Amino acid sequence: MSEQSASTKTVGVCTHCGAFHAVCKRPDRSVYAIGSPQGCHCSETEFRLLEE
Ligand SMILES: [Zn+2]
């Protein structure tokens, strides 16, 4: 298993409504939703990671 320095695909939970999203975690620890650059449909943009 080789660790790339690029973004890591994982699962995040919206901090507002609890919806699950496929997210990418960047090396700088910022998280964004895949396919939803503007964030969750509830307009929240922060996600808590299921896996650290
Ligand atoms: Zn949400």
mmCIF file of the protein (N, C-alpha, C, O) and its ligand, coordinates in Angstrom:
data_MODEL
# 
_entry.id   MODEL 
# 
loop_
_entity.id 
_entity.type 
_entity.pdbx_number_of_molecules 
1 polymer     1 
2 non-polymer 1 
# 
_entity_poly.entity_id                      1 
_entity_poly.type                           'polypeptide(L)' 
_entity_poly.nstd_linkage                   no 
_entity_poly.nstd_monomer                   no 
_entity_poly.pdbx_seq_one_letter_code       MSEQSASTKTVGVCTHCGAFHAVCKRPDRSVYAIGSPQGCHCSETEFRLLEE 
_entity_poly.pdbx_seq_one_letter_code_can   MSEQSASTKTVGVCTHCGAFHAVCKRPDRSVYAIGSPQGCHCSETEFRLLEE 
_entity_poly.pdbx_strand_id                 A 
# 
loop_
_entity_poly_seq.entity_id 
_entity_poly_seq.num 
_entity_poly_seq.mon_id 
_entity_poly_seq.hetero 
1 1  MET n 
1 2  SER n 
1 3  GLU n 
1 4  GLN n 
1 5  SER n 
1 6  ALA n 
1 7  SER n 
1 8  THR n 
1 9  LYS n 
1 10 THR n 
1 11 VAL n 
1 12 GLY n 
1 13 VAL n 
1 14 CYS n 
1 15 THR n 
1 16 HIS n 
1 17 CYS n 
1 18 GLY n 
1 19 ALA n 
1 20 PHE n 
1 21 HIS n 
1 22 ALA n 
1 23 VAL n 
1 24 CYS n 
1 25 LYS n 
1 26 ARG n 
1 27 PRO n 
1 28 ASP n 
1 29 ARG n 
1 30 SER n 
1 31 VAL n 
1 32 TYR n 
1 33 ALA n 
1 34 ILE n 
1 35 GLY n 
1 36 SER n 
1 37 PRO n 
1 38 GLN n 
1 39 GLY n 
1 40 CYS n 
1 41 HIS n 
1 42 CYS n 
1 43 SER n 
1 44 GLU n 
1 45 THR n 
1 46 GLU n 
1 47 PHE n 
1 48 ARG n 
1 49 LEU n 
1 50 LEU n 
1 51 GLU n 
1 52 GLU n 
# 
loop_
_struct_asym.id 
_struct_asym.entity_id 
A 1 
B 2 
# 
loop_
_chem_comp.id 
_chem_comp.type 
_chem_comp.mon_nstd_flag 
ALA 'L-peptide linking' y 
ARG 'L-peptide linking' y 
ASP 'L-peptide linking' y 
CYS 'L-peptide linking' y 
GLN 'L-peptide linking' y 
GLU 'L-peptide linking' y 
GLY 'peptide linking'   y 
HIS 'L-peptide linking' y 
ILE 'L-peptide linking' y 
LEU 'L-peptide linking' y 
LYS 'L-peptide linking' y 
MET 'L-peptide linking' y 
PHE 'L-peptide linking' y 
PRO 'L-peptide linking' y 
SER 'L-peptide linking' y 
THR 'L-peptide linking' y 
TYR 'L-peptide linking' y 
VAL 'L-peptide linking' y 
ZN  non-polymer         . 
# 
_pdbx_entity_nonpoly.entity_id   2 
_pdbx_entity_nonpoly.name        ? 
_pdbx_entity_nonpoly.comp_id     ZN 
# 
_pdbx_nonpoly_scheme.asym_id         B 
_pdbx_nonpoly_scheme.entity_id       2 
_pdbx_nonpoly_scheme.mon_id          ZN 
_pdbx_nonpoly_scheme.ndb_seq_num     1 
_pdbx_nonpoly_scheme.pdb_seq_num     101 
_pdbx_nonpoly_scheme.auth_seq_num    101 
_pdbx_nonpoly_scheme.pdb_mon_id      ZN 
_pdbx_nonpoly_scheme.auth_mon_id     ZN 
_pdbx_nonpoly_scheme.pdb_strand_id   A 
_pdbx_nonpoly_scheme.pdb_ins_code    . 
# 
loop_
_atom_site.group_PDB 
_atom_site.id 
_atom_site.type_symbol 
_atom_site.label_atom_id 
_atom_site.label_alt_id 
_atom_site.label_comp_id 
_atom_site.label_asym_id 
_atom_site.label_entity_id 
_atom_site.label_seq_id 
_atom_site.pdbx_PDB_ins_code 
_atom_site.Cartn_x 
_atom_site.Cartn_y 
_atom_site.Cartn_z 
_atom_site.occupancy 
_atom_site.B_iso_or_equiv 
_atom_site.pdbx_formal_charge 
_atom_site.auth_seq_id 
_atom_site.auth_comp_id 
_atom_site.auth_asym_id 
_atom_site.auth_atom_id 
_atom_site.pdbx_PDB_model_num 
ATOM   1   N  N  . MET A 1 1  ? 0.844   -1.185 0.000  1.00 0.00 ? 1   MET A N  1 
ATOM   2   C  CA . MET A 1 1  ? 0.000   0.000  0.000  1.00 0.00 ? 1   MET A CA 1 
ATOM   3   C  C  . MET A 1 1  ? 0.879   1.234  0.000  1.00 0.00 ? 1   MET A C  1 
ATOM   4   O  O  . MET A 1 1  ? 1.614   1.495  0.952  1.00 0.00 ? 1   MET A O  1 
ATOM   5   N  N  . SER A 1 2  ? 0.792   1.977  -1.067 1.00 0.00 ? 2   SER A N  1 
ATOM   6   C  CA . SER A 1 2  ? 1.592   3.187  -1.160 1.00 0.00 ? 2   SER A CA 1 
ATOM   7   C  C  . SER A 1 2  ? 0.741   4.399  -0.809 1.00 0.00 ? 2   SER A C  1 
ATOM   8   O  O  . SER A 1 2  ? -0.389  4.528  -1.281 1.00 0.00 ? 2   SER A O  1 
ATOM   9   N  N  . GLU A 1 3  ? 1.270   5.264  -0.004 1.00 0.00 ? 3   GLU A N  1 
ATOM   10  C  CA . GLU A 1 3  ? 0.561   6.450  0.432  1.00 0.00 ? 3   GLU A CA 1 
ATOM   11  C  C  . GLU A 1 3  ? 0.898   7.606  -0.493 1.00 0.00 ? 3   GLU A C  1 
ATOM   12  O  O  . GLU A 1 3  ? 2.042   8.057  -0.552 1.00 0.00 ? 3   GLU A O  1 
ATOM   13  N  N  . GLN A 1 4  ? -0.107  8.078  -1.215 1.00 0.00 ? 4   GLN A N  1 
ATOM   14  C  CA . GLN A 1 4  ? 0.121   9.233  -2.073 1.00 0.00 ? 4   GLN A CA 1 
ATOM   15  C  C  . GLN A 1 4  ? -0.047  10.518 -1.259 1.00 0.00 ? 4   GLN A C  1 
ATOM   16  O  O  . GLN A 1 4  ? -0.752  10.540 -0.251 1.00 0.00 ? 4   GLN A O  1 
ATOM   17  N  N  . SER A 1 5  ? 0.593   11.554 -1.701 1.00 0.00 ? 5   SER A N  1 
ATOM   18  C  CA . SER A 1 5  ? 0.484   12.831 -0.994 1.00 0.00 ? 5   SER A CA 1 
ATOM   19  C  C  . SER A 1 5  ? -0.746  13.621 -1.435 1.00 0.00 ? 5   SER A C  1 
ATOM   20  O  O  . SER A 1 5  ? -1.032  14.700 -0.916 1.00 0.00 ? 5   SER A O  1 
ATOM   21  N  N  . ALA A 1 6  ? -1.461  13.057 -2.403 1.00 0.00 ? 6   ALA A N  1 
ATOM   22  C  CA . ALA A 1 6  ? -2.653  13.745 -2.896 1.00 0.00 ? 6   ALA A CA 1 
ATOM   23  C  C  . ALA A 1 6  ? -3.821  13.566 -1.928 1.00 0.00 ? 6   ALA A C  1 
ATOM   24  O  O  . ALA A 1 6  ? -3.661  13.015 -0.839 1.00 0.00 ? 6   ALA A O  1 
ATOM   25  N  N  . SER A 1 7  ? -4.973  14.032 -2.334 1.00 0.00 ? 7   SER A N  1 
ATOM   26  C  CA . SER A 1 7  ? -6.159  13.956 -1.485 1.00 0.00 ? 7   SER A CA 1 
ATOM   27  C  C  . SER A 1 7  ? -6.542  12.512 -1.214 1.00 0.00 ? 7   SER A C  1 
ATOM   28  O  O  . SER A 1 7  ? -6.312  11.629 -2.040 1.00 0.00 ? 7   SER A O  1 
ATOM   29  N  N  . THR A 1 8  ? -7.128  12.284 -0.052 1.00 0.00 ? 8   THR A N  1 
ATOM   30  C  CA . THR A 1 8  ? -7.586  10.963 0.337  1.00 0.00 ? 8   THR A CA 1 
ATOM   31  C  C  . THR A 1 8  ? -9.103  10.911 0.284  1.00 0.00 ? 8   THR A C  1 
ATOM   32  O  O  . THR A 1 8  ? -9.788  11.755 0.862  1.00 0.00 ? 8   THR A O  1 
ATOM   33  N  N  . LYS A 1 9  ? -9.613  9.921  -0.409 1.00 0.00 ? 9   LYS A N  1 
ATOM   34  C  CA . LYS A 1 9  ? -11.070 9.775  -0.492 1.00 0.00 ? 9   LYS A CA 1 
ATOM   35  C  C  . LYS A 1 9  ? -11.577 9.023  0.733  1.00 0.00 ? 9   LYS A C  1 
ATOM   36  O  O  . LYS A 1 9  ? -11.054 7.964  1.080  1.00 0.00 ? 9   LYS A O  1 
ATOM   37  N  N  . THR A 1 10 ? -12.588 9.569  1.378  1.00 0.00 ? 10  THR A N  1 
ATOM   38  C  CA . THR A 1 10 ? -13.126 8.955  2.577  1.00 0.00 ? 10  THR A CA 1 
ATOM   39  C  C  . THR A 1 10 ? -14.595 9.333  2.725  1.00 0.00 ? 10  THR A C  1 
ATOM   40  O  O  . THR A 1 10 ? -15.203 9.858  1.792  1.00 0.00 ? 10  THR A O  1 
ATOM   41  N  N  . VAL A 1 11 ? -15.156 9.069  3.881  1.00 0.00 ? 11  VAL A N  1 
ATOM   42  C  CA . VAL A 1 11 ? -16.561 9.382  4.123  1.00 0.00 ? 11  VAL A CA 1 
ATOM   43  C  C  . VAL A 1 11 ? -16.653 10.430 5.225  1.00 0.00 ? 11  VAL A C  1 
ATOM   44  O  O  . VAL A 1 11 ? -16.026 10.304 6.276  1.00 0.00 ? 11  VAL A O  1 
ATOM   45  N  N  . GLY A 1 12 ? -17.442 11.461 4.967  1.00 0.00 ? 12  GLY A N  1 
ATOM   46  C  CA . GLY A 1 12 ? -17.640 12.504 5.955  1.00 0.00 ? 12  GLY A CA 1 
ATOM   47  C  C  . GLY A 1 12 ? -19.111 12.650 6.310  1.00 0.00 ? 12  GLY A C  1 
ATOM   48  O  O  . GLY A 1 12 ? -19.995 12.275 5.540  1.00 0.00 ? 12  GLY A O  1 
ATOM   49  N  N  . VAL A 1 13 ? -19.354 13.206 7.496  1.00 0.00 ? 13  VAL A N  1 
ATOM   50  C  CA . VAL A 1 13 ? -20.715 13.456 7.944  1.00 0.00 ? 13  VAL A CA 1 
ATOM   51  C  C  . VAL A 1 13 ? -20.892 14.961 8.092  1.00 0.00 ? 13  VAL A C  1 
ATOM   52  O  O  . VAL A 1 13 ? -20.074 15.631 8.723  1.00 0.00 ? 13  VAL A O  1 
ATOM   53  N  N  . CYS A 1 14 ? -21.956 15.483 7.511  1.00 0.00 ? 14  CYS A N  1 
ATOM   54  C  CA . CYS A 1 14 ? -22.246 16.910 7.629  1.00 0.00 ? 14  CYS A CA 1 
ATOM   55  C  C  . CYS A 1 14 ? -22.391 17.286 9.099  1.00 0.00 ? 14  CYS A C  1 
ATOM   56  O  O  . CYS A 1 14 ? -23.095 16.611 9.850  1.00 0.00 ? 14  CYS A O  1 
ATOM   57  N  N  . THR A 1 15 ? -21.729 18.358 9.506  1.00 0.00 ? 15  THR A N  1 
ATOM   58  C  CA . THR A 1 15 ? -21.787 18.760 10.912 1.00 0.00 ? 15  THR A CA 1 
ATOM   59  C  C  . THR A 1 15 ? -23.129 19.388 11.270 1.00 0.00 ? 15  THR A C  1 
ATOM   60  O  O  . THR A 1 15 ? -23.430 19.591 12.446 1.00 0.00 ? 15  THR A O  1 
ATOM   61  N  N  . HIS A 1 16 ? -23.930 19.693 10.259 1.00 0.00 ? 16  HIS A N  1 
ATOM   62  C  CA . HIS A 1 16 ? -25.217 20.345 10.517 1.00 0.00 ? 16  HIS A CA 1 
ATOM   63  C  C  . HIS A 1 16 ? -26.383 19.356 10.500 1.00 0.00 ? 16  HIS A C  1 
ATOM   64  O  O  . HIS A 1 16 ? -27.142 19.271 11.466 1.00 0.00 ? 16  HIS A O  1 
ATOM   65  N  N  . CYS A 1 17 ? -26.525 18.602 9.393  1.00 0.00 ? 17  CYS A N  1 
ATOM   66  C  CA . CYS A 1 17 ? -27.696 17.728 9.250  1.00 0.00 ? 17  CYS A CA 1 
ATOM   67  C  C  . CYS A 1 17 ? -27.359 16.249 9.381  1.00 0.00 ? 17  CYS A C  1 
ATOM   68  O  O  . CYS A 1 17 ? -28.259 15.410 9.415  1.00 0.00 ? 17  CYS A O  1 
ATOM   69  N  N  . GLY A 1 18 ? -26.074 15.919 9.455  1.00 0.00 ? 18  GLY A N  1 
ATOM   70  C  CA . GLY A 1 18 ? -25.695 14.528 9.660  1.00 0.00 ? 18  GLY A CA 1 
ATOM   71  C  C  . GLY A 1 18 ? -25.707 13.675 8.409  1.00 0.00 ? 18  GLY A C  1 
ATOM   72  O  O  . GLY A 1 18 ? -25.558 12.456 8.493  1.00 0.00 ? 18  GLY A O  1 
ATOM   73  N  N  . ALA A 1 19 ? -25.882 14.295 7.241  1.00 0.00 ? 19  ALA A N  1 
ATOM   74  C  CA . ALA A 1 19 ? -25.896 13.531 5.992  1.00 0.00 ? 19  ALA A CA 1 
ATOM   75  C  C  . ALA A 1 19 ? -24.504 12.993 5.682  1.00 0.00 ? 19  ALA A C  1 
ATOM   76  O  O  . ALA A 1 19 ? -23.490 13.630 5.968  1.00 0.00 ? 19  ALA A O  1 
ATOM   77  N  N  . PHE A 1 20 ? -24.486 11.807 5.091  1.00 0.00 ? 20  PHE A N  1 
ATOM   78  C  CA . PHE A 1 20 ? -23.208 11.208 4.695  1.00 0.00 ? 20  PHE A CA 1 
ATOM   79  C  C  . PHE A 1 20 ? -22.823 11.694 3.308  1.00 0.00 ? 20  PHE A C  1 
ATOM   80  O  O  . PHE A 1 20 ? -23.662 11.812 2.414  1.00 0.00 ? 20  PHE A O  1 
ATOM   81  N  N  . HIS A 1 21 ? -21.548 11.970 3.150  1.00 0.00 ? 21  HIS A N  1 
ATOM   82  C  CA . HIS A 1 21 ? -21.034 12.410 1.858  1.00 0.00 ? 21  HIS A CA 1 
ATOM   83  C  C  . HIS A 1 21 ? -19.710 11.728 1.586  1.00 0.00 ? 21  HIS A C  1 
ATOM   84  O  O  . HIS A 1 21 ? -18.916 11.476 2.492  1.00 0.00 ? 21  HIS A O  1 
ATOM   85  N  N  . ALA A 1 22 ? -19.491 11.432 0.291  1.00 0.00 ? 22  ALA A N  1 
ATOM   86  C  CA . ALA A 1 22 ? -18.138 11.056 -0.116 1.00 0.00 ? 22  ALA A CA 1 
ATOM   87  C  C  . ALA A 1 22 ? -17.317 12.329 -0.148 1.00 0.00 ? 22  ALA A C  1 
ATOM   88  O  O  . ALA A 1 22 ? -17.674 13.289 -0.831 1.00 0.00 ? 22  ALA A O  1 
ATOM   89  N  N  . VAL A 1 23 ? -16.228 12.336 0.584  1.00 0.00 ? 23  VAL A N  1 
ATOM   90  C  CA . VAL A 1 23 ? -15.418 13.542 0.680  1.00 0.00 ? 23  VAL A CA 1 
ATOM   91  C  C  . VAL A 1 23 ? -13.961 13.230 0.359  1.00 0.00 ? 23  VAL A C  1 
ATOM   92  O  O  . VAL A 1 23 ? -13.532 12.076 0.387  1.00 0.00 ? 23  VAL A O  1 
ATOM   93  N  N  . CYS A 1 24 ? -13.226 14.266 0.060  1.00 0.00 ? 24  CYS A N  1 
ATOM   94  C  CA . CYS A 1 24 ? -11.779 14.157 -0.083 1.00 0.00 ? 24  CYS A CA 1 
ATOM   95  C  C  . CYS A 1 24 ? -11.126 14.937 1.038  1.00 0.00 ? 24  CYS A C  1 
ATOM   96  O  O  . CYS A 1 24 ? -11.516 16.064 1.346  1.00 0.00 ? 24  CYS A O  1 
ATOM   97  N  N  . LYS A 1 25 ? -10.126 14.318 1.642  1.00 0.00 ? 25  LYS A N  1 
ATOM   98  C  CA . LYS A 1 25 ? -9.353  14.991 2.677  1.00 0.00 ? 25  LYS A CA 1 
ATOM   99  C  C  . LYS A 1 25 ? -8.010  15.375 2.086  1.00 0.00 ? 25  LYS A C  1 
ATOM   100 O  O  . LYS A 1 25 ? -7.278  14.517 1.593  1.00 0.00 ? 25  LYS A O  1 
ATOM   101 N  N  . ARG A 1 26 ? -7.686  16.635 2.132  1.00 0.00 ? 26  ARG A N  1 
ATOM   102 C  CA . ARG A 1 26 ? -6.421  17.109 1.589  1.00 0.00 ? 26  ARG A CA 1 
ATOM   103 C  C  . ARG A 1 26 ? -5.322  16.999 2.636  1.00 0.00 ? 26  ARG A C  1 
ATOM   104 O  O  . ARG A 1 26 ? -5.599  16.927 3.833  1.00 0.00 ? 26  ARG A O  1 
ATOM   105 N  N  . PRO A 1 27 ? -4.076  16.987 2.181  1.00 0.00 ? 27  PRO A N  1 
ATOM   106 C  CA . PRO A 1 27 ? -2.951  16.894 3.118  1.00 0.00 ? 27  PRO A CA 1 
ATOM   107 C  C  . PRO A 1 27 ? -2.967  18.004 4.164  1.00 0.00 ? 27  PRO A C  1 
ATOM   108 O  O  . PRO A 1 27 ? -2.448  17.818 5.264  1.00 0.00 ? 27  PRO A O  1 
ATOM   109 N  N  . ASP A 1 28 ? -3.554  19.155 3.840  1.00 0.00 ? 28  ASP A N  1 
ATOM   110 C  CA . ASP A 1 28 ? -3.622  20.247 4.821  1.00 0.00 ? 28  ASP A CA 1 
ATOM   111 C  C  . ASP A 1 28 ? -4.823  20.105 5.758  1.00 0.00 ? 28  ASP A C  1 
ATOM   112 O  O  . ASP A 1 28 ? -5.135  21.022 6.519  1.00 0.00 ? 28  ASP A O  1 
ATOM   113 N  N  . ARG A 1 29 ? -5.508  18.930 5.699  1.00 0.00 ? 29  ARG A N  1 
ATOM   114 C  CA . ARG A 1 29 ? -6.595  18.573 6.604  1.00 0.00 ? 29  ARG A CA 1 
ATOM   115 C  C  . ARG A 1 29 ? -7.913  19.237 6.263  1.00 0.00 ? 29  ARG A C  1 
ATOM   116 O  O  . ARG A 1 29 ? -8.897  19.040 6.977  1.00 0.00 ? 29  ARG A O  1 
ATOM   117 N  N  . SER A 1 30 ? -7.965  20.021 5.191  1.00 0.00 ? 30  SER A N  1 
ATOM   118 C  CA . SER A 1 30 ? -9.267  20.537 4.773  1.00 0.00 ? 30  SER A CA 1 
ATOM   119 C  C  . SER A 1 30 ? -10.048 19.418 4.101  1.00 0.00 ? 30  SER A C  1 
ATOM   120 O  O  . SER A 1 30 ? -9.458  18.495 3.540  1.00 0.00 ? 30  SER A O  1 
ATOM   121 N  N  . VAL A 1 31 ? -11.356 19.494 4.155  1.00 0.00 ? 31  VAL A N  1 
ATOM   122 C  CA . VAL A 1 31 ? -12.228 18.448 3.625  1.00 0.00 ? 31  VAL A CA 1 
ATOM   123 C  C  . VAL A 1 31 ? -13.243 19.075 2.684  1.00 0.00 ? 31  VAL A C  1 
ATOM   124 O  O  . VAL A 1 31 ? -13.829 20.114 2.988  1.00 0.00 ? 31  VAL A O  1 
ATOM   125 N  N  . TYR A 1 32 ? -13.443 18.443 1.552  1.00 0.00 ? 32  TYR A N  1 
ATOM   126 C  CA . TYR A 1 32 ? -14.501 18.924 0.668  1.00 0.00 ? 32  TYR A CA 1 
ATOM   127 C  C  . TYR A 1 32 ? -15.293 17.755 0.120  1.00 0.00 ? 32  TYR A C  1 
ATOM   128 O  O  . TYR A 1 32 ? -14.768 16.653 -0.036 1.00 0.00 ? 32  TYR A O  1 
ATOM   129 N  N  . ALA A 1 33 ? -16.566 18.002 -0.172 1.00 0.00 ? 33  ALA A N  1 
ATOM   130 C  CA . ALA A 1 33 ? -17.451 16.952 -0.651 1.00 0.00 ? 33  ALA A CA 1 
ATOM   131 C  C  . ALA A 1 33 ? -17.222 16.722 -2.138 1.00 0.00 ? 33  ALA A C  1 
ATOM   132 O  O  . ALA A 1 33 ? -17.183 17.663 -2.930 1.00 0.00 ? 33  ALA A O  1 
ATOM   133 N  N  . ILE A 1 34 ? -17.071 15.454 -2.500 1.00 0.00 ? 34  ILE A N  1 
ATOM   134 C  CA . ILE A 1 34 ? -16.905 15.099 -3.903 1.00 0.00 ? 34  ILE A CA 1 
ATOM   135 C  C  . ILE A 1 34 ? -18.241 15.294 -4.619 1.00 0.00 ? 34  ILE A C  1 
ATOM   136 O  O  . ILE A 1 34 ? -19.272 14.793 -4.170 1.00 0.00 ? 34  ILE A O  1 
ATOM   137 N  N  . GLY A 1 35 ? -18.217 16.011 -5.712 1.00 0.00 ? 35  GLY A N  1 
ATOM   138 C  CA . GLY A 1 35 ? -19.431 16.233 -6.479 1.00 0.00 ? 35  GLY A CA 1 
ATOM   139 C  C  . GLY A 1 35 ? -20.298 17.354 -5.932 1.00 0.00 ? 35  GLY A C  1 
ATOM   140 O  O  . GLY A 1 35 ? -21.289 17.740 -6.552 1.00 0.00 ? 35  GLY A O  1 
ATOM   141 N  N  . SER A 1 36 ? -19.924 17.874 -4.772 1.00 0.00 ? 36  SER A N  1 
ATOM   142 C  CA . SER A 1 36 ? -20.672 18.980 -4.183 1.00 0.00 ? 36  SER A CA 1 
ATOM   143 C  C  . SER A 1 36 ? -19.695 20.033 -3.671 1.00 0.00 ? 36  SER A C  1 
ATOM   144 O  O  . SER A 1 36 ? -19.537 20.190 -2.461 1.00 0.00 ? 36  SER A O  1 
ATOM   145 N  N  . PRO A 1 37 ? -19.044 20.747 -4.567 1.00 0.00 ? 37  PRO A N  1 
ATOM   146 C  CA . PRO A 1 37 ? -18.012 21.704 -4.156 1.00 0.00 ? 37  PRO A CA 1 
ATOM   147 C  C  . PRO A 1 37 ? -18.544 22.773 -3.219 1.00 0.00 ? 37  PRO A C  1 
ATOM   148 O  O  . PRO A 1 37 ? -17.799 23.324 -2.410 1.00 0.00 ? 37  PRO A O  1 
ATOM   149 N  N  . GLN A 1 38 ? -19.837 23.066 -3.328 1.00 0.00 ? 38  GLN A N  1 
ATOM   150 C  CA . GLN A 1 38 ? -20.410 24.099 -2.464 1.00 0.00 ? 38  GLN A CA 1 
ATOM   151 C  C  . GLN A 1 38 ? -20.812 23.552 -1.108 1.00 0.00 ? 38  GLN A C  1 
ATOM   152 O  O  . GLN A 1 38 ? -21.291 24.306 -0.260 1.00 0.00 ? 38  GLN A O  1 
ATOM   153 N  N  . GLY A 1 39 ? -20.629 22.254 -0.882 1.00 0.00 ? 39  GLY A N  1 
ATOM   154 C  CA . GLY A 1 39 ? -20.930 21.672 0.415  1.00 0.00 ? 39  GLY A CA 1 
ATOM   155 C  C  . GLY A 1 39 ? -22.215 20.878 0.403  1.00 0.00 ? 39  GLY A C  1 
ATOM   156 O  O  . GLY A 1 39 ? -22.687 20.462 -0.656 1.00 0.00 ? 39  GLY A O  1 
ATOM   157 N  N  . CYS A 1 40 ? -22.781 20.665 1.573  1.00 0.00 ? 40  CYS A N  1 
ATOM   158 C  CA . CYS A 1 40 ? -23.993 19.853 1.716  1.00 0.00 ? 40  CYS A CA 1 
ATOM   159 C  C  . CYS A 1 40 ? -25.204 20.571 1.138  1.00 0.00 ? 40  CYS A C  1 
ATOM   160 O  O  . CYS A 1 40 ? -25.193 21.788 0.956  1.00 0.00 ? 40  CYS A O  1 
ATOM   161 N  N  . HIS A 1 41 ? -26.248 19.800 0.854  1.00 0.00 ? 41  HIS A N  1 
ATOM   162 C  CA . HIS A 1 41 ? -27.495 20.387 0.359  1.00 0.00 ? 41  HIS A CA 1 
ATOM   163 C  C  . HIS A 1 41 ? -28.153 21.280 1.392  1.00 0.00 ? 41  HIS A C  1 
ATOM   164 O  O  . HIS A 1 41 ? -29.007 22.095 1.044  1.00 0.00 ? 41  HIS A O  1 
ATOM   165 N  N  . CYS A 1 42 ? -27.775 21.145 2.651  1.00 0.00 ? 42  CYS A N  1 
ATOM   166 C  CA . CYS A 1 42 ? -28.303 22.012 3.701  1.00 0.00 ? 42  CYS A CA 1 
ATOM   167 C  C  . CYS A 1 42 ? -27.494 23.296 3.823  1.00 0.00 ? 42  CYS A C  1 
ATOM   168 O  O  . CYS A 1 42 ? -27.737 24.122 4.704  1.00 0.00 ? 42  CYS A O  1 
ATOM   169 N  N  . SER A 1 43 ? -26.524 23.448 2.919  1.00 0.00 ? 43  SER A N  1 
ATOM   170 C  CA . SER A 1 43 ? -25.670 24.637 2.817  1.00 0.00 ? 43  SER A CA 1 
ATOM   171 C  C  . SER A 1 43 ? -24.528 24.658 3.828  1.00 0.00 ? 43  SER A C  1 
ATOM   172 O  O  . SER A 1 43 ? -23.775 25.630 3.893  1.00 0.00 ? 43  SER A O  1 
ATOM   173 N  N  . GLU A 1 44 ? -24.394 23.595 4.613  1.00 0.00 ? 44  GLU A N  1 
ATOM   174 C  CA . GLU A 1 44 ? -23.227 23.473 5.482  1.00 0.00 ? 44  GLU A CA 1 
ATOM   175 C  C  . GLU A 1 44 ? -22.020 23.074 4.637  1.00 0.00 ? 44  GLU A C  1 
ATOM   176 O  O  . GLU A 1 44 ? -22.164 22.343 3.657  1.00 0.00 ? 44  GLU A O  1 
ATOM   177 N  N  . THR A 1 45 ? -20.862 23.537 5.000  1.00 0.00 ? 45  THR A N  1 
ATOM   178 C  CA . THR A 1 45 ? -19.664 23.194 4.225  1.00 0.00 ? 45  THR A CA 1 
ATOM   179 C  C  . THR A 1 45 ? -18.624 22.459 5.064  1.00 0.00 ? 45  THR A C  1 
ATOM   180 O  O  . THR A 1 45 ? -17.538 22.150 4.573  1.00 0.00 ? 45  THR A O  1 
ATOM   181 N  N  . GLU A 1 46 ? -18.946 22.177 6.324  1.00 0.00 ? 46  GLU A N  1 
ATOM   182 C  CA . GLU A 1 46 ? -17.987 21.463 7.153  1.00 0.00 ? 46  GLU A CA 1 
ATOM   183 C  C  . GLU A 1 46 ? -18.447 20.027 7.364  1.00 0.00 ? 46  GLU A C  1 
ATOM   184 O  O  . GLU A 1 46 ? -19.629 19.756 7.575  1.00 0.00 ? 46  GLU A O  1 
ATOM   185 N  N  . PHE A 1 47 ? -17.489 19.124 7.302  1.00 0.00 ? 47  PHE A N  1 
ATOM   186 C  CA . PHE A 1 47 ? -17.787 17.716 7.457  1.00 0.00 ? 47  PHE A CA 1 
ATOM   187 C  C  . PHE A 1 47 ? -16.873 17.097 8.513  1.00 0.00 ? 47  PHE A C  1 
ATOM   188 O  O  . PHE A 1 47 ? -15.685 17.404 8.607  1.00 0.00 ? 47  PHE A O  1 
ATOM   189 N  N  . ARG A 1 48 ? -17.470 16.229 9.287  1.00 0.00 ? 48  ARG A N  1 
ATOM   190 C  CA . ARG A 1 48 ? -16.688 15.469 10.273 1.00 0.00 ? 48  ARG A CA 1 
ATOM   191 C  C  . ARG A 1 48 ? -16.344 14.139 9.648  1.00 0.00 ? 48  ARG A C  1 
ATOM   192 O  O  . ARG A 1 48 ? -17.202 13.507 9.032  1.00 0.00 ? 48  ARG A O  1 
ATOM   193 N  N  . LEU A 1 49 ? -15.127 13.707 9.787  1.00 0.00 ? 49  LEU A N  1 
ATOM   194 C  CA . LEU A 1 49 ? -14.700 12.451 9.155  1.00 0.00 ? 49  LEU A CA 1 
ATOM   195 C  C  . LEU A 1 49 ? -15.079 11.265 10.017 1.00 0.00 ? 49  LEU A C  1 
ATOM   196 O  O  . LEU A 1 49 ? -14.934 11.296 11.239 1.00 0.00 ? 49  LEU A O  1 
ATOM   197 N  N  . LEU A 1 50 ? -15.571 10.208 9.361  1.00 0.00 ? 50  LEU A N  1 
ATOM   198 C  CA . LEU A 1 50 ? -15.850 8.965  10.074 1.00 0.00 ? 50  LEU A CA 1 
ATOM   199 C  C  . LEU A 1 50 ? -14.559 8.283  10.474 1.00 0.00 ? 50  LEU A C  1 
ATOM   200 O  O  . LEU A 1 50 ? -14.455 7.690  11.548 1.00 0.00 ? 50  LEU A O  1 
ATOM   201 N  N  . GLU A 1 51 ? -13.568 8.378  9.584  1.00 0.00 ? 51  GLU A N  1 
ATOM   202 C  CA . GLU A 1 51 ? -12.278 7.743  9.830  1.00 0.00 ? 51  GLU A CA 1 
ATOM   203 C  C  . GLU A 1 51 ? -11.219 8.810  9.894  1.00 0.00 ? 51  GLU A C  1 
ATOM   204 O  O  . GLU A 1 51 ? -11.155 9.687  9.033  1.00 0.00 ? 51  GLU A O  1 
ATOM   205 N  N  . GLU A 1 52 ? -10.387 8.738  10.912 1.00 0.00 ? 52  GLU A N  1 
ATOM   206 C  CA . GLU A 1 52 ? -9.297  9.715  10.997 1.00 0.00 ? 52  GLU A CA 1 
ATOM   207 C  C  . GLU A 1 52 ? -8.030  9.087  10.490 1.00 0.00 ? 52  GLU A C  1 
ATOM   208 O  O  . GLU A 1 52 ? -6.984  9.736  10.472 1.00 0.00 ? 52  GLU A O  1 
HETATM 209 ZN ZN . ZN  B 2 .  ? -25.968 18.945 5.719  1.00 0.00 2 101 ZN  A ZN 1 
# 
